[in-house]
Amino acid sequence: MRVVRYLNKQVLEETRSFAWLIDLGNGNIRDIKKGQTVITDHHFSNEYYEYSLNPFYFGVDGETQVSGAGLAHMVASRIADIDATLAIIGAIGDLQDVQHRRLVGLNRVLLRNSRIDAKKDLRMYGRNQPLFRMIAYASDPAIPGLFKRDRSAIGFLTHLGIDYKKSWVECTHEERKTLFSALVKILLERGFGYHHAERLFGEVYEMDGEDIRNHATLLNSIGKYGEGESAVAMCIEEKFDGEAIRRKHRNRIRKYIAYAKSRLDGYGELYYFHGGTYIIDTVVGTIAGMLLRDEDFAGPLLAFAENDEGIKVSARAPYPLVQKGLNLSLAMKHTAQMLGGDGGGHRAAAGALIPKGMEEQFLHMFDAEIKNQLTR
């Protein structure tokens, strides 16, 4: 087994007689060893390969209906008698429950074959943390007047007569009703409308009473810092215990976000920041996604970071633009290839690797691609 950040020609040349590519490969079909490679990848590809389990070939949306983990499970479950628990943790880690506030499509089928319980509840992340932290750092939706304001959140809870140190899971039924109603009231009074308010509530997923988003976040944190093999071992052993790792990851993320905000700039229809070597390339996409949720961006957000192979580019787009026809995956792949790199991904989130020194050209060409897509 080998965990790689990118699938480039060097990695492909080093593969042995047979390779199973998981969660990548659809963007490299021209380069793979035909007949010696199996692909399970949920990312979109215009190219067909008979040994690729690509959901888009079958009319299934790989962005919301099945993840790379789900596709890997579909193959592995034909080899060994396993349930779909890890497939669902992967889907949650890929945020596939966010758009509809629940898992849909093939994920729904896999859920029934897992040891994970689905229930209707408040969807804020951190339901096991103190209430004031859960509320202050909620981002879907962010609560006006309380977002990233610990003291304001404490005052808000105290006014409601609820102990701010308690967690959501420790609250009584009446306390939950009181708090939920108050949060909805804030959103509606601030003019956010029912669409935003309803995002507070939906399906949550637990295993042995713990929110599996905690497991997904832990695995993601380990993988982002080059410990992919450790994350795989954790999945095999099902020992998702790593509070120290989570804490270290949160501290790094806070520093990276502050750095990105201080270097945020605009180019045409785009917003961008360059993380240089300060923000590691495996995390720069996460930072872009968090900034997109925290701030009001009218256009796509690009993030650059330097690594040994070149410049990693990550792009994130506001959902309204995706609804208008924006496809970051196509724009990223086309632009990167014209500059001697490669890329791909999803409509709302994509990435690429380009040669160093090409950032300015990339911005110019990518901006033109975006304008062309949105004016068709």
N, C-alpha and C positions, 0 to 999 in steps of 0.2 A: 504494500500500500504506500502511496505517495501523495502528499498534500501539496498542491502548487497554487500560487496566486494567479498565474496567467498560463494559458496554454499557447506557447509559442513554438516555432519550428524546432528549436533546440530541445525542448521537452519532448516533442513528438518523435524526434530522431532517437532520443534516449529510451523510448518505450520498447518493451520486449515484443515477442511475437504476438501477444494478445494484450489488449488494454480495454478496460471498462472505464469510460469517462463519465463522471457523475457531476451534474450541475454545471457543466461546461462542455464545449465541443461543437455546438451548433454553429458557432461563428468560424470554425476552422475545418469545415467539411472538405474543402479543396485540398487541405494539407495532410489529412489523416491517412493512415495505411488502410486502404479499402479492403474489407473482408477480414481484417485483423483487429478491428476496433468496434466496440459497442458503445453507443451514446445514450445516456438518459439525462436529458437537459430540457428544462422548461422554458428556456429563452427562445424567442422567435428567430426563425431562419427562413429565408426564401429558397434555400437549396434543399434538395431532397437526398436522403441517404437511407437505404433500406434497413440498416441496422441501427437507426436512431429512433428511440422512442420519444418522439416530439409531439406534445399534446396538440399543437396547432395543426398537425397533419390530420387530426381527427375532429377538428372543430371545437377543441377544448381550449379555453383561455389559460395559458400558463402563468398569467399574472395574478389571477384571483381564484382559479379553480383547482390547481394542483401545483405543488412545488417540486424542486429537484429531489427533495427527500421523499416525496410521495411517489415519484417515478422510480426512484431507486428501490423503494419498498415493493412496488408492483413486480419488479423483476426478482428481487431477493426472496419474496414470499413464494415464488414458484420453485425456488431451490431449497428453502428451509421453512419450517413451520414457525413463523413469527407473526406477532400482531403488529398493528400500525401505529403504536404509541410514538415511536421516534419520528414517523412520517408527519404526525400532527404537530409535534414540537417543532419540526422543521417548517411547517406551514405557518405556524404562529410566529416563528423567528423571522420569516419572510414577509410578515405583516399581511398575510393573505386574508385575514379576517377583518381588516380595517375598513375597506370600502363599504361592505354590506353590514358591518357590525356583527358578523357571524361568518362561519365557514360555509362555503357553497361549492357546488359542482362535485368533482371527484373527492375533494377534501371531506365532503359530507359522508360519502361512502366509506372512506378510510376511517373517519371518526367512529363509525359504528363497530369497527373491528379493532378498536384500541382500548386501553385501560383508562382513558381520559373521560372525565365527566363534564358535560356541558350544562350550564345553567344560566338563567337570566339574572343579570345583576348590573351594578354600576361598573362601567368599563374603564374607569381610571386606573392607570398603572400604579402599583404600590399599595394595594388594599391591605397588606400586612404591615405597612409602615404607619407612623403617626399621622393622624388625619391632616394636620396642617401641612406636612410635607407632600402628601398625596395631592392635596388641592393646589398648593403653590406651584407644583411642577407638572400639573396636568397640561397636556398640549392638544388634545383632540376631544373637545375644544379647550383652549386656554380660558380660564375664568377671568374676565375683566376686573381690574382692581386688585386681584389676588395673585396673578401670575408672577412667579419668582419673588413674591413678597411674603416672607415667613411671618413677619409681625402682623401684617394685615390679615393673613389667614388665621392666625391665632386669635386676633380680635373678633373676626367673623364667627368663629366657632364658639368663643366665649359668650358672645351676644346671643347665640342660639341655645346656650345652656349645655353645650356638649364639651366634654373634656378633650382638649386638642391633642393630648398625648395618646389617646386611644387610637386604635386602628379601626378601619371600616369593619373588619371581620369581628371585632370585639363589641361593636355598637349593637344596641337593642333594635328591634324592629321599628319602634317609634322614633328613635334617634336617626335611623337611616331615612325614614320618611321625611322627617323634619329637614335634614341636611339636603336630601335630593331636591325637595321642593324649593329650598332656598337657592340652590345652585341654578335651577331652571329659571327662577324668578330673576336672578341677576342677568342671565343671558337674554331673556326676553325684554327686560327693562332697558338694557343697553342696545336694543335694536338688532340683535343677532338672529332673531327669528326661530321658528320651530325646527328648521333643518339642523341648526347648530345644537339646539337643546336636546333633540332626540339622540344625538351622538353620545350623550352621557350614558345611555342605557343600551344594553344588548346582551350578547352571549359572552360568557367568560368560560375558561377551560381550566380544570383543576385535575391534579393527580395526587391522591392521598391527601387531599385538602389544601394543597399548595397550588397557587397560580402558575401554570406552566410557562408563562412569560418570564418568570424568574429563571427557569431552566434555560430557556432560549437565549436570554440576555447573557447568562453565564457562559454558555457555549460560544456565543458570538464574540464575547470579550476575549476568551482564550484564543480563538481562531485569529482574531484581528492582530494579535501580538506574536504571531508566528508559532503558536503551540497547537496546530491543528491535530497532531497525533494525540496529544493529551485530551483534546475534546472528544475524539473518537473513542478513546479508552473510557472516558467518563460515560459516554452513551452505552457502551457495551456493558459496563458494570452498573449503570443506572445509579450512580452516586453523584448527585448534583449538589455538592456541598462546596461552596467557594465564596463565602462572604468577603474574605480579604481580597480576592480577585475582583469582585464586583466593586468594592470600595476604591481600589486602585484605578480601575477603569473609569469610574465616575469622576475621580479627581483629574485624570488626564483629559477627559472629555470637557470638563469645565475650562481648563487651560486652553485647549484647542479652540473652543468656541470663542473665547475672548480674543485669541490671536486672529481668528478668521474675521471676526467683526471689525477689528482694527485695520484690516486690509481689504475690506469689501469695496468693490468698484463696479462701474457699469461700462458696457460696450454695446452700442446699438440697442437691441431688444433684450440683451443679456445682462446678468449680474455675475460677478465672479470674484474669487479670491485665490491667492497663491500661497499654499502652505509651505513651499520650499522643502527644506529637510526637517523643519520643526514639527509639522504634522505628518505622521507616518502615512504612507500611501494607502495602507489597508484600512485606515480609519477616516480618510478624508471624505469619502462618500457618506459616511454616517454623520459627519459634521455638517455637510451640505444639507442632508435630509432634516436634521434638527433645526438648522437655521431657517429652512423653508417653512417649517411648522411654526417657528417663533416669530417670524417677521412677515410683513405683507409684501410679497414679491409679485410684480405684474408680469414678469417673464421668467424664463428658465434660469437656474442658478448653476454656474460651473465652478468646480473646485480643482485646482492643480496641486500636485505634490511630486517631489522628486524621489526617484529610487535608482538602484544600480543599472536598471535597464532603460531608463528614459524618464518621461514625464507621465504620471498617472493622471488621467482626467476623469472626473466624476460629474455627472449632470443630474439634476432633479428639476421636475417641472410642477407648477401648480396644477391641480386636477382640472380646473375649468379649461385650461389650454389643451389638455389631453382630450377633453370632451369635444373641443373644436377641431380635432384632427391631428394634434401634435404627436409625433412619434420620435422620441429621443433616440431610440435604438437605431433606427434607420439613419438619422442625421449624424449620430456619433460614428457609426460604421463607415458611412460614405466619406465624411470629413477626415477621419483618421487614416483611412486607406489612401486618400489623395496625398497625404503627407508622409507616407511610408510606414504608417502604424496600422493598428487594427482596433476594432471596438464593437460594441453591441450592448444588448441588455433588454430593457422593457420600454414601453411607451413613456412612462413617467420617471424612470430611473435607468441610467445607462452609464457605461464606462468605456475608457479606451486607454491605450498606451501609445504615445507618440514620441518621436525623437526629441532630445533636449534642444531648447532654443526655438522651438516651433510654436510656442504658446500664442504669440501675437497673430501669426498666420491662422492658427486654429480658431481663435476668437472671430477673426474676420470671416472665415469660410463657414464656420458653424452658425454665425449670426445670419448669413445669407441663406443657409439651409432652413433655418427656423422660419424666416420671413417667407420663403418659398412655400413651405408646408402650410402656413397659416393663411396664405392668400390664394390657395387653389380653389 
